């Protein structure tokens, strides 16, 4: 097929299409498409694209035009670059022209059809194995195409794939093509410049995963494995500017949120799995410490993603908090936790004003994630300190631990003041509503958890204010009451002084009514019983250890 001849023939027929009798022109286009001659078909497709420029909303006509296109011819156009094995320039140029027409045809029709009509079209086109194979080959041609096409064609390719991914049938077709992940490398290499590619992957895997979770036609482990492979290829790209990095982090968060149920299956992945996690952490730590203090949007993205990965993947904790990973002389994890604590201390005093704005939800989620990450880091330090085998390789230097402890203690002071201010700011008329809002605030939930952890681990910390504000919140009997009691139990488990402190505080609370006082007295009695139970268990453990030691000594005598 000579492309130059096709283009001349197209010019000769153009006048007929733009004449008043458009139906006559359309019939001539259909006649060209029915021809066995590829030149006539090429002309027909070229003119059909011009004809469709004036069509909007007439879906019956659009489908009539689509059904008039020879499917095998469209597939051959899209695969022209793949099958062309000639090295001369003319052959390559002609193959590229054919490919670009094929992309334009596919993009035009998919853009004109609403999602449901596109879904129906894809399902109808897969009734036979031959048609399904044609769609697989068309998608494969779009995926493997090298980024050498004009910008408009590249965008049309990506938009076409994204539109397909929005339908369940299209998502499944795309997923089928991930069986050969090497084909995706060319497309994934364009992700830093074309963020829509990220959405293609997320929509494809989310749709297929949720559908599989209901129908169980694809093993979940297979889905996660294919996702791992594509994410590994994605993380081999170079990401430089903060806006591109922010898009990547946001995308990871959006990807994992609906996949959290499925990802939980992968807590003990196969050896080659999660190869993307370490490069992602490298990027988070490098740019998190570089841009953290002046790019608040990037800050939000990093913190939210870090918290999700912390809860979802045990491997994240080990890599992210590893003190041997350094920026200059300081470990990344220390810098990161320090900057989180700075953000907490800087933001909490202005929270009453922020709570009245539309940005409060974002601020609350960021600070809640910051508390979770800081105290996960502290828990990691305490665990590695208790592990004599790992203390040399996994522990922070002692001077940094002391500095971090002081920073946390200061943040705890701000936290208690923040909870007090919010509680005291409630008016009697709106107290019920305000308490309900407060009890559902992720920041408050994280703050109470942080208080409990800190006062349980640090036996030198002053607990008066923390216990009082927690008791007051507990007495409100909202859905955070169990969380408050868990916190108090955690604090009092090993510290008799805190039980006594709680009892004294209840007796001194003159501003509470009789009902609230009764609730608090029962709570403190429960704490005292909890402490006594803990002490008895500890004594029993000591007795068991003494018995074991005695048995060992006896064995030694007989030896």
Buried (B, 14 or more C-beta within 10 A) or exposed (E): BEBEEBEEBBEEBBEBBEEEEBEEBBEBBBEBBEBEEBBBBBBBBBBBBBBBEEBEEEEEBBBEBBEBBBBEBBBBBBBBBBEBEEEEEEEBEBBBBBBBBBBBBBBBBBEBBEEEBBBBBBEEBBEEEEBBEBBBBBBBBBBBBEEEBEEEBBBBBBBBBBBBBBBBBBBBBBBBBBEEBEBBBBBBBBBBEBBBBBBBBBBBBBBBBBBBBEEEEBEBBEBBBBBBBBBBBBBEBEBEEBEBBBBBBBBBBBBBEBBEEBBEEBEEBEEEBBBBBBBBBBBBBBBBBBBBEEBBBBBBBBBBBBBBBBBBBEBBBEBBBBBEBBBEEBBBBBBBBBBBBBBBBEBBEEBEEBBEEEEBEBBBBBBBBBBBBBBBBBBBBEBBBEEEEEEEEBBBEEEBBEBBBEBBBEBBBBBBBBBBBBBEEBEEEEEEEBBEBBBEBBBBBBBBBBBBBBBBBBEEBBBEBBBBBBBBBBBBEBEBBEBBBEBBBBBBBBBEEBBBBBBEBBEEBEEBEEEBBEBBEEBBEBBBEBBEEBEEEEEEEEEEEEEEEEEEEEEEEEE
